[in-house]
């Protein structure tokens, strides 16, 4: 059985870059036993640009 955690990272509307270092977020969660399962851009604003990046982590429940 698995547990899932959803973490949103805001994206700059001007540059399109994440406002947070997503690599550090992934490393921090990995140290806590979470594994990055997938990521997806959500929702889309004007011009089709993502407004946030959602990281989805999973962890085995024992």
TIKOL-495647 format. One line per field, with one value per residue (C-alpha): residue in three letters; x, z, y. Coordinates in Angstrom, 3 decimals. Example, Ala and Ser with C-alpha at 12.3 -4.5 7.8 and 13.67 -1.06 7.14 Angstrom:
2
resn	(ala, ser)
px	(12.300, 13.670)
pz	(7.800, 7.140)
py	(-4.500, -1.060)
This chain:
62
resn	(unk, unk, unk, unk, unk, unk, unk, unk, unk, unk, unk, unk, unk, unk, unk, unk, unk, unk, unk, unk, unk, unk, unk, unk, unk, unk, unk, unk, unk, unk, unk, unk, unk, unk, unk, unk, unk, unk, unk, unk, unk, unk, unk, unk, unk, unk, unk, unk, unk, unk, unk, unk, unk, unk, unk, unk, unk, unk, unk, unk, unk, unk)
px	(0.000, 1.186, 0.683, 0.828, 1.828, 1.139, 3.447, 2.751, 5.533, 4.460, 5.750, 6.597, 4.056, 6.711, 9.660, 7.919, 10.554, 9.710, 9.766, 11.347, 14.258, 12.318, 15.491, 15.915, 12.238, 12.724, 15.918, 14.238, 11.313, 13.650, 15.427, 12.016, 11.439, 9.309, 9.958, 9.076, 6.316, 5.513, 5.033, 2.601, 2.077, -1.219, -3.379, -2.652, -2.951, -3.104, -0.870, -0.886, 1.785, 1.637, 0.932, 2.292, 4.142, 2.692, 5.150, 3.570, 5.499, 4.799, 5.851, 5.285, 3.102, 4.172)
pz	(0.000, -0.783, 0.617, -1.669, -1.026, -3.368, -3.311, -5.396, -6.568, -7.923, -11.329, -12.167, -14.597, -16.072, -16.609, -16.462, -13.965, -10.685, -7.702, -5.573, -6.208, -7.077, -6.915, -3.246, -2.584, -4.127, -2.118, 1.136, 0.583, -0.392, 2.961, 4.604, 2.697, -0.152, -3.790, -6.634, -8.528, -11.176, -11.789, -13.788, -14.686, -13.367, -14.244, -17.421, -17.582, -20.482, -23.307, -22.152, -19.485, -16.320, -13.116, -10.814, -10.919, -8.866, -7.572, -6.577, -4.095, -2.894, 0.116, 0.967, 4.034, 6.129)
py	(0.000, 3.517, 7.005, 10.040, 13.637, 16.558, 19.593, 22.696, 24.994, 28.364, 29.427, 33.034, 34.429, 36.686, 34.315, 30.933, 29.726, 27.981, 30.358, 27.620, 25.245, 22.085, 19.974, 20.913, 20.114, 16.649, 16.011, 17.099, 14.741, 11.893, 12.273, 11.816, 8.559, 9.951, 9.028, 11.389, 9.613, 12.226, 15.928, 17.981, 21.629, 23.100, 25.103, 26.971, 30.749, 33.142, 32.052, 28.421, 28.923, 26.808, 28.743, 26.047, 22.766, 19.911, 17.293, 13.991, 11.852, 8.320, 6.323, 2.668, 2.210, -0.750)
